[in-house]
Amino acid sequence: MPGFELFGDKERKEVTDVLSTGVLMRYGFDGARNGHYKALEFEKTLCDITGSAHSHLCSSGTAALSTAMAACGIGSKDEVIVPPFTFVATFEAVLQAGAVPVFGEIDDTLCLNPDRLDAVLTPKTKAVVPVHMCGAMARIDEIKKFCDRNGLILLEDACQSLGATFQGKHLGCFGKAGCFSFDAVKTVTCGEGGAVITDDQTVYDICHQYADHGHDHLGGPDRGADDHPILGTNYRISELNAAVGLAQLRKLDQILTIQRRNKQILKHAMKNLPGITFRHLPDPSGDSATFLSFMLPTEDKARRAAENLAANNVPCPYWYDNNWHYFKKWHHLKQMAGAAPMPAQLCGNLPDYTRVNLPESDAVMKRTLSMQIMLSWTDPDLEKRVAAIEKALTNI
Ligand SMILES: *Cc1c(COP(=O)(O)O)cnc(C)c1O
């Protein structure tokens, strides 16, 4: 998912536009900015791409999640169902909102299993936050049905899945709001950045207000004349970051085309290797193809495959052992639950996460490896990779 591989003249041009005026803030300074509104232009482009009615750019994907939670009214002691395979930012944002992350099981989509949501539903459940991991979709139509049936908010963490679709509709567009990240290693990068998309005018209004100290942005050129209908914070993006992202976002089609081609070549080469199966994709045509995720028949074989692949210069993350992406290694969450620096209302009110058991998620994650798909691979690189994969995965 590395937009940074295509960094060049177009990014420099957008940044130079901003530097030539010296107006680094997205709001105000109308006379001095020489017509440059990079954050605004980014947001319009993101709406065009996703088909969402509104988008708001923030300082990070984590900030976008927090902003979306605020705009959806997720707060004190509400329970929010999240998957145990994600980046820690998802549960951090829930905790920041003063809400309680509750972990549901994942399945071979590597995302929340809609059939296991009932098992963690309680009267306090307010929202479900599926995470479309590694560039592709959860069983989002079924998760949406579960939310509708139970009166829950659906908020999608699509931070890793910009450009991915399910049945033609962009991920992030299925619920009340969706979030993207544009950090340094995502499909499109601003350096640091993130966005909320929504079709709901009220959710959008709260997003842009919340991320800018509650400003209603109705005061005209004088920011001091804005009113403040809500309390907020500062999750603003700078024009410099937005400028980088704008150039990157315009390359999204190119990025997706290269990723899909490279992934297809590798997947095709692995198809007939004994014992290898692939992550289940509910709609393969909508995969953004940032990763190729595959399963071995057993944990032992997966560990051996990871070692063999690394020894053949094809390192593949084994998420089950990963500190940042899988629940099993989130000791900081398990140890700190209920202690400072949690929002005060959570102290003493979080479940004992050391007792949370996720046997189905463990069973999937133990067997799964993922290969990141790079944009810069040449055809000879791909051929070498195919040969290395065949060597590493034969006779496991
Ligand atoms: C990257 C990421 C985030 C957070 O984004 P930042 O921009 O790094 O704050 C949230 N969720 C997931 C699944 C991510 O991969």
The ligand as a MOL file (V3000), in Angstrom:
LIG
                    3D

  0  0  0     0  0            999 V3000
M  V30 BEGIN CTAB
M  V30 COUNTS 15 15 0 0 0
M  V30 BEGIN ATOM
M  V30 1 C -3.0310 3.2720 9.5640 0
M  V30 2 C -4.2580 2.8270 10.2450 0
M  V30 3 C -4.9810 3.6500 11.1250 0
M  V30 4 C -4.4680 4.9550 11.6320 0
M  V30 5 O -4.0020 5.8520 10.7410 0
M  V30 6 P -2.8680 6.9350 11.0830 0
M  V30 7 O -3.0290 7.8670 9.9270 0
M  V30 8 O -1.5460 6.2360 11.0870 0
M  V30 9 O -3.2270 7.5750 12.3700 0
M  V30 10 C -6.1820 3.1820 11.6330 0
M  V30 11 N -6.6540 1.9630 11.3220 0
M  V30 12 C -5.9860 1.1380 10.4980 0
M  V30 13 C -6.5660 -0.1960 10.1840 0
M  V30 14 C -4.7630 1.5250 9.9550 0
M  V30 15 O -4.0780 0.6730 9.1830 0
M  V30 END ATOM
M  V30 BEGIN BOND
M  V30 1 1 1 2
M  V30 2 1 2 3
M  V30 3 2 2 14
M  V30 4 1 3 4
M  V30 5 2 3 10
M  V30 6 1 4 5
M  V30 7 1 5 6
M  V30 8 2 6 7
M  V30 9 1 6 8
M  V30 10 1 6 9
M  V30 11 1 10 11
M  V30 12 2 11 12
M  V30 13 1 12 13
M  V30 14 1 12 14
M  V30 15 1 14 15
M  V30 END BOND
M  V30 END CTAB
M  END
